[in-house]
Amino acid sequence: MTGAWGLPMQAELGGVRYAIRSDYRDVLELLRWLNGQADPALDQSERWYVAMRLFYPEFAALPQPLWPDATQFLTEFLAAGRREQPRPGPALMDWQQDAPLIAAGISKAAGQDVRTLPYLHWWSFLAWFDAIGEGSFATVVAIRDKLRRGKRLENWELDYYRTHRAVVELRGVESAEEQAEKRRLLELLGG
């Protein structure tokens, strides 16, 4: 990994440098696989295997004895080199479900629509994510946090929750059975 002011553009594993996919869009797709949204039928080790193949373009050339180090590098990369422990309890956000709110907040923090940039390093994306101040995303996360902790909502928060329930409530990952049923129903409807 690089120092606090650098952005890692490759991984050094076993004395060899390997390319990585560091653009935030690539990492968000990788996270979709890791958390089971892309394919709920995969177990955790299969999800990590897919994530590794997505992150390392030359994964096929990576010797298997280096996989643990490569996994550790990926884990540290995803955390932007931070040593913070994850917060216990249910998630307060979902990169996919909250994408429109996150994009608006990051674009405001960055002073531009970051989705139009041809490349943006994951760590730079996270820095702007951390700079999201007041706005819809912050409101939604604050309401989710209060609900998770059983705290009373202010009247305006309760009104916001009632009118934006689909935005505030996190959807769970669809099981393989739910996905199969959805496909079956779409086929019945001719879709």
N, C-alpha and C positions, 0 to 999 in steps of 0.2 A: 504494500500500500504506500501511498505517498504521504508527505507531511500534511499538516493541517491546511496549508495554502495551495496544495496541488490537487489535480484531478487525475485519478488513475485512468490510463488509457489502455493498459494491458496488464496482465498478471504475470508475475515471475514465479514459476513453479519448478522446483528441481533444477534451478539454474537456467531455465529456458523461458523466454518470453512468449506468452500466448496472447493473441488478440482477444478482446472482449467486446461485447455490444454494450456501450455505455449510454446510448441515447435514451432519454426517459420513456419514449414510446415502447422501445424494446423491453425495458425493465418492467413497465406496467403490464405488458403482455406476459412476461415471465411470472410476475406476481399472480396473474389470473390463473396460471397453471399451478403455481405453488399452493394457492389457497383452495384449489379444487373446483373453481368456477368453470374452467375450460372443459374438464372431463371429470365429473364426480366419481366415476367408476374406478379411477386410478387410486392406488394406495399411496401413502406418503413417500415411500422410496421411489415409486414410479414417477410421481410428480417432480421429485428432486432430479431424477434422471432427465426428464424433459427440460426442466429449468436449466440444467447444466448444458444440454445440447443447444438450447436457445442462447445462452450467455456466451459460450465459447464457440465461435465459428469453426474452429479447428478441433472440436471435441474428439472427433474420431482419431486424431493423432495424439491425443493426450494419454500417456500411459496410465493404466488402471491404478498402479500404486500411488499416483499423484492425485487421484480423485478426492481423498480426504482433504488435502491441502487446497485443491480447487474449490471444494465445497465451502471450506472455511473462508477462502478469499471472497467467494460470492456472498456469503453471509455478512461479512464485514462491509463489502461493497454496498449491499442493499441498505445497511444501516448507516451509510455515508461515513464509515469509520468511527461512529459514535459508540460509546460503551454503555449507553443507557439500557436499563432493563425494561422489557415490555411491561406495560401497565396491566395488572391483573383484572380480570373481568371481561365482559363481552366487548367486542369491538365497537368503537364509536363512529367509525367511518368505513366506507368501502370505496376503493379507487374507481371501480366501474360504475356503481350506482350513483356516486357523488361526483362523477366526472364533470358535468356541467357547472356545478357549484365550485369545484376545485379550480377548473379552468378559468372561471371568472375571477376568483380570488387571486390566483397566481398572475393572471394577466394584469390585474390592478396593481399588484405588488411590483411586477416587472415593468410596468408602464408600456406594455405591448402585448399583443396576443401571441403567447409563446407557441401556440399550435401551428403558427405560420412559419416558425423558424425551421430551417432544414435540419438542424442538429441542436440539441440541448443536452448537455451532460446531466445524468441522473442527480449528481450532487448539487449542481446549480439549480435544477428543478426543485429539489428538496429545500434548498436555501430560500427560494422564493415561496415555497409552500409554507415554510416556517414564518415568513413575513406577512402571511395573510392576517389582516387585522379584522376590523368589524366588517360584517357583510353576511350574506345569506348562509354561507358555509359555516361560519363561526356560530351563527344563531342555531343552526340545525344541530351541530355537534354539542353545543351547550344544553339544548333541550334533551338530546339523547342521553347526555351524561346525568342530567337531573332525573330523568325517567329511570335510568339504570340504577341510580343510588336511592330511588324512592323519595326524592325531594319534591316538595310542592312547587308547581310551576306558577310563575306570576300570571296575572290575567292576560297580558299581551302574549306571553309564551303559550298559554293554553289556547288562545285564539289562533295563533300561528300554527300550533300543532293540529288543531281541528281542521283548518283550511288547507294545510300542506301535509297531511298524514302520510301520503304515499312517498313524499320526499323524506320525511323525518324517520319513518320506520325502515330499518334495514331488512332487506329481503335475504333469506337464507339461500345457500347454494342448493340448486335443484338436484335431487337424487337422480340416479340413472333411470329409476322407474318413472319418476315424474317427467323426465325428458322423453322417454319412450312413449308415455301416454300422450304427451303434447304432440309428438310426431304422428301418432296414430290418429288423433283427432284432426290434425291438419290434413292428413291423407283422406279422411272421410269427407272433409269439406272441400276437397279438390285442390288443396294448397300444397 
